[in-house]
Amino acid sequence: MRFNVITIFPEIFDSLKYGVISNGFKKNITSINLFNPREHVETEYGSIDDSPYGGGEGMVMMPEPLSKTIESIPNVGFRILLSPQGKIIDNNLIKNLAKKSTLTLICGRYEGIDERFIDSYVDLEVSVGDYILSGGEFGALCIIDAISRIIPGVLGNPDSIKNDSFESKLLKGPIYTRPKKFHDKNVPEVLLSGNHKEIEDWRLYQSLKRTLQRRPDLLDDVKLSKKAKKVLEDLRSKLIL
Ligand SMILES: C[S@@+](CC[C@H](N)C(=O)[O-])C[C@H]1O[C@@H](n2cnc3c(N)ncnc32)[C@H](O)[C@@H]1O
């Protein structure tokens, strides 16, 4: 998977050298190529932004430096603009994007980008949520991180993805490690029992309980096993939410 990023702050992407995601770059499973529109300015003062037509606050990124930048990319692939007005990212979108071999992520700044650039060059606008960031870079990092970790070979143990929240459309339940007692709180006895069947049942129960309490919307289109349906019915009758 090749990630191209159009950004006026390429240094922000230095953070990709930390953590498990960096394995993908080290092993050449993933690559990142940064393109700075400041290198494509032709205005007298070298600016990439200008005041909005019609008046108003802030500055708007001009279309030409961005179009010259994207045109300079040899393999551009699927073009994504980070935008608070886009489709909100979820696990399904990440999985679909992970099927592409090249993504170009365009990071806005200031008040945003001239609409004519968006019309001509963007395949999909995506948002990290209903709030405003000062730039698209942190959204692009979220996408690169989330996609990289599901690309085979990036994570040391591929099974660690299998039980993550949202994989089965449910939230994962609570997890524990040493010590057995912390602040007068004990690790649930069942997890120390060594009984795999009981542990699995407990995890299913906790996962359904947590999803019902925190994200009941996820249960609307989930396919559950007979056993899970029974547990959920039970939980629904008992839990005061
Ligand atoms: C300050 S924002 C511009 C917001 C714009 N004036 C509006 O109201 O829709 C600057 C840039 O940050 C990025 N950005 C801000 N919020 C975002 C979000 N929720 N998801 C993805 N990108 C976002 C976009 O690239 C945007 O062009």
The ligand as an SDF file (V2000), in Angstrom:
LIG
                    3D

 27 29  0  0  0  0  0  0  0  0999 V2000
  -10.2860   24.6140   10.0610 C   0  0  0  0  0  0  0  0  0  0  0  0
  -10.6710   23.3130    8.9610 S   0  0  0  0  0  0  0  0  0  0  0  0
  -11.8030   24.0630    7.8400 C   0  0  0  0  0  0  0  0  0  0  0  0
  -13.2320   23.8660    8.2340 C   0  0  0  0  0  0  0  0  0  0  0  0
  -14.2160   24.4930    7.2500 C   0  0  0  0  0  0  0  0  0  0  0  0
  -14.1110   25.9340    7.3190 N   0  0  0  0  0  0  0  0  0  0  0  0
  -15.6450   24.0820    7.5550 C   0  0  0  0  0  0  0  0  0  0  0  0
  -16.3070   24.7590    8.3280 O   0  0  0  0  0  0  0  0  0  0  0  0
  -16.1050   23.0380    7.0600 O   0  0  0  0  0  0  0  0  0  0  0  0
   -9.2140   23.1310    8.0140 C   0  0  0  0  0  0  0  0  0  0  0  0
   -8.9640   21.7650    7.4340 C   0  0  0  0  0  0  0  0  0  0  0  0
   -8.8720   20.8200    8.4820 O   0  0  0  0  0  0  0  0  0  0  0  0
   -9.3060   19.5540    8.0360 C   0  0  0  0  0  0  0  0  0  0  0  0
  -10.3780   19.0910    8.9590 N   0  0  0  0  0  0  0  0  0  0  0  0
  -10.9920   19.8080    9.9000 C   0  0  0  0  0  0  0  0  0  0  0  0
  -11.8910   19.0970   10.5740 N   0  0  0  0  0  0  0  0  0  0  0  0
  -11.8480   17.8560   10.0410 C   0  0  0  0  0  0  0  0  0  0  0  0
  -12.5680   16.6670   10.2910 C   0  0  0  0  0  0  0  0  0  0  0  0
  -13.5100   16.5840   11.2340 N   0  0  0  0  0  0  0  0  0  0  0  0
  -12.2710   15.5660    9.5610 N   0  0  0  0  0  0  0  0  0  0  0  0
  -11.3230   15.6240    8.5940 C   0  0  0  0  0  0  0  0  0  0  0  0
  -10.6180   16.7350    8.2990 N   0  0  0  0  0  0  0  0  0  0  0  0
  -10.8730   17.8440    9.0090 C   0  0  0  0  0  0  0  0  0  0  0  0
   -9.8100   19.7310    6.6040 C   0  0  0  0  0  0  0  0  0  0  0  0
   -8.7970   19.2950    5.7240 O   0  0  0  0  0  0  0  0  0  0  0  0
  -10.0310   21.2200    6.5200 C   0  0  0  0  0  0  0  0  0  0  0  0
   -9.8970   21.7020    5.2060 O   0  0  0  0  0  0  0  0  0  0  0  0
  1  2  1  0
  2  3  1  0
  2 10  1  0
  3  4  1  0
  4  5  1  0
  5  6  1  0
  5  7  1  0
  7  8  2  0
  7  9  1  0
 10 11  1  0
 11 12  1  0
 11 26  1  0
 12 13  1  0
 13 14  1  0
 13 24  1  0
 14 15  1  0
 14 23  1  0
 15 16  2  0
 16 17  1  0
 17 18  1  0
 17 23  2  0
 18 19  1  0
 18 20  2  0
 20 21  1  0
 21 22  2  0
 22 23  1  0
 24 25  1  0
 24 26  1  0
 26 27  1  0
M  CHG  2   2   1   9  -1
M  END
$$$$
